[in-house]
Amino acid sequence: MSPRQLHITVDDFGTRDRACAVLKRIIDPVKPFYSPSGARLDIGSTSTWYENDTIPMEAFSRVLWGLTPFWAGGGHDADFERIVHDGLTAGTDPNHPDYWHPCHDYDQKFCEMASIAFSMLFAPAQVWDPLGDEAKRNLADWLNEINRHRCLSSNWTFFRIIANVALLKRGMPYDAAKLKAGVEFINSLYDRGGWYSDGVNGDKDYYNPFVLVTFGVLYALFMADEDPDNARQFRERAYEFGRDYIHWFSPSGPSPAFGRSQIYRFAQVAFFSACVVAGIDVFPLPVLKGIIARHLVDWLNRPIFDNAGVLTIGYGYPNLRMQESYNAPGSPYWGLEAFLFLALPADHEFWRVPAAPMPQLEPRHYSEATRTIVQRGSDGDVVLLTPGLVGADRHAHDIDKYSKFAYSSAFGFSVAHSMMSVRENAPDSMLAFRIDGFVYCKGVAELLRADSRGFAIRWSPCRGVRVETTVEATEHGHVRTHRIMSDVDCTAYDCGFAVNNDDLRRPTRTVGGAHARCDCDGLFCSVTALADGPDDRDGADGADRQPKPLIIEADPNTNLVHPKTVIPAIEYAITAGRPVTVRTAFDYLP
């Protein structure tokens, strides 16, 4: 059996022992790669924006996302207990060669303090109590580095909060003022519907279930006595968030690829796992178990491990193209946050109830907080229609990760290899312009309208081209209307989803008239030109020829879910100085 997939079923989460066995299959393969001191885990050679010295420390800490609930619920692994004990001792000892070193402003190590702090809270018997007095003082002093330096004003603030909570609960020096200020800042990020912005005017993406909402649930779990008002508020927001967030999940398990940090994969379900541990009944326990189990089954049966069984950078398969500058070889193990439910003891009701199907959800759901329409197809696909408002000077491939018109749980999304050709750009779910040999797509956009019907935005892919786009949801997909004014002759491509083009799966394609369609494995995307040519209100001819349907052969490994894809599209010829309105229908829901 290939180590690249685990080949598990929902039944593997029927008992705690079986679920622990799944976790062990994920984390046991890294055991040979720890340093003799245990403080460093070396599982790759790629680098990041932060220091190479931090990379093996990050890997050490991220495995704790799985080990901590494993221990908290009654698990035992002598090897890992020794590794973590020795690693924490050596890593925080200034005189040891594997010392993790003091921090600086905006240090990546602040992120890694979160899993260590949670291990001190959830599993003190395995993590804190065995340490000697000097090692405890060293660990506490090292964690207090997060109080001595500036921290990003975003989800990172929760790392400082949780580090201080852990120090408080273990009776060590902490910064009460920064703890209080941190909670106040997190509260200032709250918008509505359970959703937070990730920083002032920041995104609403998976960092809500990764950190902002989920850490609030865990804060409430440990600080209910000391801070009852905020604990109650975090729990209430979590309940409201869960009622909205469930719409992102397919009946078969996956949720849409969207936004940054997709290498954390199954951390998408960590929020529901935290709800189970904290007793937040956002849905009945069997429903929560079903969401968690199906999500993990879907992920762990994908080829996301290497031949040594180590998690890879990527999404549906190993892929360095889509990574951000902060993704290191150990980064994907943040996904183990999904296993928080292992903190439940073996006699908890969670292990006795069945994994129930998803509750009945409407086929179209509008979220006021995110300005997102969530569509559900009878084939199980979940699609987000989003205005995609992207700021400047951000993370790698943010245009691809936030600024497309639609994101899918089945089709994923693509990241551009270059701007030199349409196939290298792989502009799925975008309107792309080819000008002077380069390809340009939507980035920053101005929101004109957003409601349950759709949205309207104004944007410019490059200097000299101005576009107003309206996206209207339909029963089987959506319709885009683009009003384009260009100062240069150019070609526009209105593109659908990237469809699997694995020749072993026997994909099919159809091109004819004003229509292009691709099918594979029961999934399809159909693109049809509905209108093209002159805008009668302006009395000017904006197009020199009829729309042309085509299939774009995207470069290999541009898509997050499938290594080889094709994109159905309509090509429009745009004439300089002549406004044109084009309408394209996209069908992908049966």
C-alpha positions in Angstrom: 0.0 0.0 0.0 1.4 3.4 -1.0 2.4 5.7 1.9 1.2 8.6 -0.1 -2.5 7.9 0.9 -3.9 6.4 4.1 -6.9 4.6 2.6 -9.2 5.1 5.5 -13.0 5.2 6.0 -15.5 6.9 8.3 -15.4 3.6 10.4 -11.8 4.5 11.4 -13.3 7.2 13.6 -15.8 4.9 15.3 -13.7 4.5 18.5 -11.0 6.6 20.1 -8.4 3.8 19.6 -9.1 3.6 15.9 -9.0 7.4 15.5 -5.7 7.5 17.4 -4.3 4.9 15.0 -5.1 7.3 12.1 -3.2 10.1 13.8 -0.3 7.8 14.5 -0.1 6.9 10.8 0.3 10.6 10.1 2.9 11.5 12.8 4.9 8.3 13.3 6.8 8.7 10.0 8.5 11.8 11.3 10.1 10.1 14.3 13.4 9.2 12.5 14.0 12.9 11.5 14.3 14.5 15.0 17.7 15.7 16.1 19.3 13.8 18.9 18.1 16.5 21.4 14.6 16.3 20.1 14.4 20.1 19.6 14.6 20.1 15.8 12.6 18.2 13.2 14.3 18.2 9.8 11.9 16.9 7.1 12.8 19.0 4.0 15.2 21.4 2.3 12.9 24.2 1.1 13.2 27.7 2.7 11.0 30.6 3.8 11.1 34.3 4.4 12.1 33.7 8.1 15.4 32.2 9.4 16.4 28.7 8.3 17.2 28.1 12.0 13.5 28.4 12.8 12.3 25.9 10.2 13.1 22.7 12.2 11.8 24.3 15.4 8.5 25.0 13.6 8.3 21.4 12.5 8.8 20.3 16.1 6.0 22.5 17.4 3.5 21.7 14.7 3.4 18.0 15.4 2.2 19.0 18.9 -1.2 19.9 17.3 -1.8 16.2 17.0 0.1 14.9 20.0 -1.6 17.3 22.5 -5.2 16.0 22.1 -3.9 12.5 21.7 -2.3 12.8 25.2 -5.2 14.8 26.7 -7.7 12.1 25.9 -5.5 9.3 27.4 -3.1 8.4 24.7 0.4 7.2 25.4 3.5 7.1 23.2 6.8 6.7 25.0 8.9 7.8 22.0 7.1 11.1 21.5 6.9 11.8 25.2 10.7 11.5 25.4 11.2 13.6 22.2 8.9 16.4 23.4 10.4 16.4 26.9 13.9 16.5 25.7 13.1 18.9 22.9 11.4 21.5 25.1 14.3 21.2 27.6 17.0 21.6 24.9 15.2 24.1 22.7 14.7 26.6 25.6 18.1 26.2 27.2 20.4 29.1 26.2 23.4 26.9 26.7 22.3 24.1 24.4 23.5 23.9 20.8 19.8 23.4 19.7 18.6 26.4 21.6 15.7 28.1 19.7 17.2 31.6 20.4 15.6 34.8 21.6 12.9 36.3 19.4 12.7 39.6 17.5 9.8 41.7 16.3 7.3 39.8 14.2 9.2 36.5 14.7 7.8 33.4 13.1 8.4 31.5 16.4 5.4 33.4 17.9 3.2 31.2 15.7 4.8 28.1 17.0 4.3 29.1 20.6 0.6 28.5 20.2 0.9 24.7 19.9 3.4 24.6 22.8 1.0 26.7 24.9 -1.9 24.5 24.1 0.1 21.4 25.0 0.8 23.0 28.5 -3.0 23.6 28.9 -4.4 20.4 27.5 -1.7 17.9 28.5 0.4 19.2 31.4 1.0 15.6 32.6 3.0 14.8 29.5 4.4 18.2 28.6 4.8 20.4 31.7 4.9 18.2 34.8 7.9 16.0 33.7 10.1 19.1 33.2 12.7 20.0 35.8 12.5 23.3 37.6 15.2 24.9 35.5 13.5 23.6 32.3 10.2 25.1 33.4 11.8 28.4 34.0 13.5 28.3 30.7 10.4 27.4 28.8 8.4 30.2 30.6 11.1 32.7 29.9 11.2 31.7 26.2 7.4 32.0 25.8 7.6 35.4 27.4 9.6 36.6 24.4 6.2 37.1 22.7 5.5 39.8 25.3 8.8 41.6 24.7 8.5 42.2 21.0 6.0 43.5 18.5 3.5 41.0 17.1 1.5 41.3 13.9 -1.9 42.9 14.5 -3.9 40.0 13.1 -4.7 36.4 14.1 -1.2 36.4 15.5 -2.5 38.3 18.5 -4.2 35.1 19.6 -0.8 33.4 19.8 0.3 36.0 22.5 -3.1 35.5 24.3 -2.7 31.7 24.5 0.9 31.9 25.5 0.0 34.1 28.4 -3.0 31.9 29.3 -0.7 28.9 29.5 1.8 30.8 31.6 -0.9 31.9 33.9 -2.4 28.5 34.3 1.0 26.9 35.0 1.7 29.5 37.7 4.6 31.2 35.8 5.3 34.9 35.1 3.1 36.3 32.4 2.0 39.7 31.1 -1.6 40.4 32.3 -1.7 43.8 30.5 -0.9 42.2 27.1 -3.3 39.4 27.7 -6.1 41.9 28.4 -5.1 44.1 25.5 -4.9 41.1 23.2 -8.5 40.0 23.9 -9.7 43.6 23.4 -7.9 43.7 20.0 -9.5 40.4 18.9 -12.9 41.8 19.9 -12.2 44.9 17.8 -11.8 42.6 14.7 -15.2 41.0 15.2 -17.7 41.9 12.4 -20.9 39.9 12.5 -22.4 36.5 11.9 -19.6 34.9 13.9 -16.9 36.2 11.5 -13.8 38.2 12.3 -11.6 40.2 9.9 -8.0 39.0 10.0 -6.5 42.3 11.0 -8.0 45.8 10.4 -9.9 45.6 7.1 -8.4 42.1 6.7 -9.8 39.0 5.0 -12.5 36.7 6.1 -11.1 33.4 5.2 -10.0 30.1 6.7 -8.1 32.0 9.4 -11.5 32.2 11.2 -11.7 28.4 11.7 -7.9 28.0 11.9 -7.4 30.6 14.6 -9.8 33.5 15.2 -13.0 31.6 16.1 -11.4 28.3 17.2 -8.9 29.9 19.6 -11.8 31.9 21.0 -13.5 28.6 21.8 -10.4 27.2 23.5 -9.8 30.5 25.4 -13.3 30.1 26.7 -12.6 26.5 27.7 -9.7 27.6 30.0 -10.6 31.1 31.0 -14.3 30.8 31.9 -13.6 31.5 35.6 -11.0 34.4 35.1 -12.8 36.1 32.2 -16.5 34.9 32.1 -17.8 37.7 29.9 -15.3 37.2 27.1 -15.6 33.4 27.4 -19.4 33.6 27.0 -19.0 36.0 24.1 -16.5 33.8 22.3 -18.8 30.8 22.7 -21.8 32.7 21.4 -19.9 33.9 18.4 -18.7 30.4 17.7 -22.2 29.1 17.7 -23.2 31.8 15.2 -20.1 31.2 13.0 -20.8 27.4 12.9 -24.4 27.9 11.6 -22.9 29.9 8.7 -19.7 27.9 8.2 -21.4 24.5 7.8 -22.5 25.7 4.3 -18.9 25.5 3.2 -18.8 21.7 3.6 -19.8 19.2 1.0 -21.9 16.1 2.0 -18.9 14.0 1.0 -16.5 15.9 3.2 -14.4 18.6 1.3 -14.8 22.3 1.5 -13.8 24.9 -1.1 -10.1 25.7 -1.7 -10.0 29.5 -1.0 -7.6 32.0 0.3 -4.1 31.6 1.7 -2.5 28.8 3.8 -4.2 26.0 2.0 -1.3 23.8 2.9 -3.0 23.4 6.3 -5.6 21.3 4.5 -7.8 19.5 7.0 -7.4 22.3 9.6 -10.5 23.5 7.7 -12.5 21.3 10.0 -10.6 22.2 13.2 -13.4 24.6 14.3 -16.0 21.8 14.5 -13.5 19.6 16.3 -13.0 22.4 18.9 -16.8 22.7 19.3 -17.0 19.0 20.2 -14.3 19.4 22.9 -15.8 22.6 24.3 -19.3 21.3 24.3 -20.7 23.9 21.9 -23.8 22.3 20.4 -23.8 24.2 17.2 -25.2 21.0 15.7 -26.1 17.6 17.3 -23.1 15.5 18.1 -23.7 12.9 15.4 -23.7 15.7 12.8 -20.5 17.2 14.1 -18.9 13.8 14.0 -20.0 13.2 10.5 -18.6 16.5 9.3 -15.2 15.9 10.9 -14.9 12.2 9.9 -15.9 12.7 6.3 -13.6 15.7 5.9 -10.6 13.8 7.3 -11.4 10.7 5.1 -11.5 12.9 2.0 -8.2 14.5 2.8 -6.3 11.5 4.0 -7.2 9.4 1.0 -5.6 12.0 -1.3 -1.9 11.6 -2.3 -0.7 14.3 0.1 2.2 12.4 1.7 5.6 11.6 0.2 7.0 8.1 -0.1 8.3 8.3 3.5 4.8 9.1 4.7 5.7 12.7 5.5 3.1 15.4 4.8 4.0 17.6 1.8 3.7 21.3 0.9 0.7 21.5 -1.5 -3.0 20.9 -1.4 -4.6 17.9 -3.2 -1.1 16.7 -4.1 2.5 17.9 -3.5 2.8 21.3 -5.1 5.4 24.1 -4.4 3.8 26.4 -6.9 1.0 27.4 -4.6 3.0 28.0 -1.4 3.4 31.2 0.5 6.7 32.6 1.6 6.1 31.4 5.2 5.5 27.7 4.2 8.3 25.4 5.4 8.5 21.6 5.2 6.9 21.3 8.7 4.1 23.8 8.1 1.5 21.4 6.8 1.3 19.7 10.2 -0.8 22.7 11.5 -3.6 20.6 9.9 -3.4 18.3 12.9 -5.4 20.9 14.7 -8.4 19.0 13.2 -7.6 16.2 15.6 -8.6 18.3 18.7 -11.5 15.8 19.1 -9.0 13.2 20.3 -8.9 15.2 23.6 -12.3 13.5 24.4 -11.8 10.4 26.6 -12.7 6.9 25.3 -16.0 6.9 27.2 -17.3 10.2 25.8 -20.5 10.0 23.9 -18.7 11.2 20.7 -17.3 7.8 20.3 -20.6 6.0 20.6 -22.8 8.1 18.2 -22.8 7.4 14.5 -21.3 9.8 11.9 -24.6 11.4 10.7 -25.1 12.9 7.3 -25.2 16.6 6.7 -28.4 18.3 7.7 -30.6 19.5 4.9 -29.2 22.9 3.7 -30.6 25.3 1.1 -29.0 25.1 -2.4 -28.0 28.8 -2.2 -26.9 30.6 1.0 -25.8 34.2 1.3 -23.5 35.3 4.1 -23.8 38.9 5.0 -20.4 38.9 6.8 -18.4 37.6 4.0 -20.5 38.9 1.1 -20.3 35.4 -0.3 -23.0 33.2 -2.0 -22.5 29.5 -1.3 -24.0 27.2 -3.9 -24.6 23.5 -3.4 -25.0 21.0 -6.2 -26.7 17.6 -6.2 -23.3 16.1 -7.0 -21.9 17.4 -3.7 -19.9 20.3 -5.1 -19.8 23.5 -2.9 -19.0 26.7 -4.7 -18.3 30.2 -3.3 -19.2 33.2 -5.4 -17.2 36.1 -4.1 -16.4 39.7 -5.1 -12.8 38.9 -4.4 -11.7 42.2 -3.0 -7.9 42.0 -2.8 -5.5 44.6 -1.4 -2.0 45.3 -2.4 1.4 44.1 -1.1 0.3 40.8 0.3 1.1 37.1 0.2 2.1 35.0 -2.8 -0.6 34.3 -5.4 -3.2 36.3 -3.5 -4.9 37.3 -6.7 -5.4 33.6 -7.5 -6.4 32.8 -3.9 -8.9 35.6 -3.3 -9.8 37.4 -6.5 -11.5 34.8 -8.7 -15.2 35.0 -9.3 -15.8 31.5 -7.9 -14.1 28.8 -5.8 -15.1 25.1 -5.6 -14.7 22.2 -3.3 -14.5 19.8 -6.3 -12.5 21.8 -8.9 -10.2 23.8 -6.5 -8.5 26.8 -8.1 -5.4 27.4 -10.2 -2.3 29.5 -9.5 -0.5 31.2 -12.4 2.9 30.0 -13.5 3.5 33.2 -15.5 1.8 36.1 -17.4 3.4 35.0 -20.7 0.6 32.9 -22.1 -3.0 32.0 -21.2 -2.1 28.3 -20.6 0.7 29.3 -18.2 -1.6 31.8 -16.5 -4.3 29.2 -16.1 -7.0 31.9 -15.3 -9.8 29.6 -14.2 -12.9 31.5 -12.9 -11.5 34.8 -14.1 -11.8 37.3 -17.0 -8.3 37.4 -18.4 -6.9 40.0 -20.9 -4.1 39.3 -23.3 -2.3 42.5 -24.2 1.0 42.8 -26.0 1.9 39.3 -25.2 1.1 39.4 -21.5 -2.0 38.1 -19.6 -3.7 40.3 -17.0 -6.5 39.4 -14.5 -8.6 41.0 -11.8 -6.8 42.1 -8.7 -8.0 45.0 -6.5 -11.7 45.7 -7.0 -14.3 48.2 -5.9 -17.5 46.7 -4.6 -20.6 48.3 -6.0 -23.3 45.8 -4.8 -23.5 42.4 -3.0 -26.6 40.6 -2.0 -28.2 37.1 -2.2 -28.6 37.5 -6.0 -25.0 38.2 -6.8 -22.6 41.1 -6.8 -21.2 44.0 -8.9 -17.7 45.3 -8.9 -15.5 47.8 -10.8 -11.9 46.9 -11.5 -9.0 47.2 -13.9 -6.6 44.4 -14.8 -4.0 46.9 -16.0 -3.6 50.5 -17.1 -5.9 51.4 -20.0 -8.6 48.7 -19.4 -11.6 49.3 -17.2 -14.3 46.7 -16.4 -17.6 46.6 -14.5 -18.6 43.1 -13.7 -21.9 41.8 -12.5 -22.2 38.1 -11.3 -25.7 36.7 -10.8 -26.2 33.3 -9.3 -28.4 30.8 -11.3 -29.8 27.4 -10.5 -27.0 25.6 -12.2 -24.1 28.1 -11.8 -23.9 31.8 -12.6 -23.9 34.4 -15.3 -21.2 37.1 -15.7 -21.9 40.4 -17.4 -18.8 42.5 -18.2 -18.9 46.0 -19.4 -15.4 46.6 -20.9 -13.7 49.8 -22.0 -10.2 49.4 -23.3 -7.7 51.9 -24.7 -5.9 49.2 -26.6 -6.9 46.3 -28.9 -6.9 43.1 -26.8 -8.4 39.7 -26.3 -10.5 38.7 -23.3 -11.0 35.2 -22.0 -14.0 34.5 -19.8 -13.0 31.3 -18.1 -14.8 28.5 -16.2 -13.5 26.1 -13.6 -10.3 24.0 -14.3 -11.5 20.4 -14.9 -9.5 17.3 -14.3 -7.7 16.3 -17.5 -6.1 13.1 -16.3 -6.1 10.9 -19.4 -6.4 7.8 -17.2 -9.8 9.2 -16.1 -11.2 9.5 -19.7 -12.2 13.2 -19.7 -14.3 14.5 -22.5 -14.6 17.9 -24.0 -17.1 19.6 -26.4 -16.6 22.8 -28.4 -19.2 24.2 -30.8 -21.3 27.3 -31.6 -21.0 29.6 -28.6 -20.4 26.7 -26.2 -17.4 24.9 -24.5 -17.7 22.1 -22.0 -15.4 19.7 -20.1 -16.4 16.6 -18.2 -14.5 14.2 -15.9 -15.5 11.8 -13.2 -19.1 13.0 -13.1 -18.1 16.7 -12.8 -18.5 19.2 -15.5 -18.1 22.9 -16.4 -20.0 24.4 -19.3 -19.4 27.9 -20.7 -21.7 29.7 -23.1 -21.5 33.1 -24.7 -24.9 34.8 -24.2 -24.2 38.2 -25.7 -21.4 40.0 -27.4 -20.8 42.9 -29.6 -22.1 46.5 -29.6 -23.4 48.2 -26.6 -26.5 49.9 -28.0 -26.5 52.6 -25.3 -23.1 53.9 -26.6 -23.9 53.3 -30.3 -20.4 51.8 -30.8 -19.3 48.5 -32.1 -17.0 47.0 -29.4 -16.1 43.6 -30.9 -14.7 42.8 -34.3 -15.9 39.2 -34.4 -18.2 36.7 -32.8 -17.2 35.1 -29.5 -15.1 32.0 -29.8 -15.5 29.0 -27.5 -12.3 27.1 -26.7 -10.6 24.8 -24.2 -7.4 26.1 -22.5 -4.8 23.4 -21.9 -3.6 24.7 -18.6 0.1 24.2 -17.6 0.5 21.1 -15.5 0.5 21.6 -11.7 -1.2 24.9 -11.8 -4.4 23.6 -10.2 -4.5 22.9 -6.4 -6.7 19.7 -6.7 -5.7 18.1 -10.0 -2.2 18.1 -11.5 -3.5 18.2 -15.1 -6.5 20.4 -16.1 -8.3 22.0 -18.9 -10.4 25.2 -18.7 -13.5 25.9 -20.9 -13.6 29.5 -21.9 -15.1 32.1 -24.3 -12.7 34.3 -26.2 -13.8 37.9 -27.0 -12.0 40.4 -29.3 -12.0 43.9 -27.8 -11.5 47.0 -29.9 -9.7 50.0 -28.6 -12.0 53.0 -27.7 -15.3 51.1 -28.2 -17.2 50.0 -25.1 -18.6 46.5 -25.2 -20.8 44.4 -23.0 -20.4 40.6 -22.9 -22.4 38.0 -21.1 -21.2 34.5 -20.3 -23.1 31.7 -18.6 -21.3 29.1 -16.4 -23.0 25.9 -15.6 -21.4 23.4 -13.2 -24.2 22.3 -10.9 -26.4 19.4 -12.0 
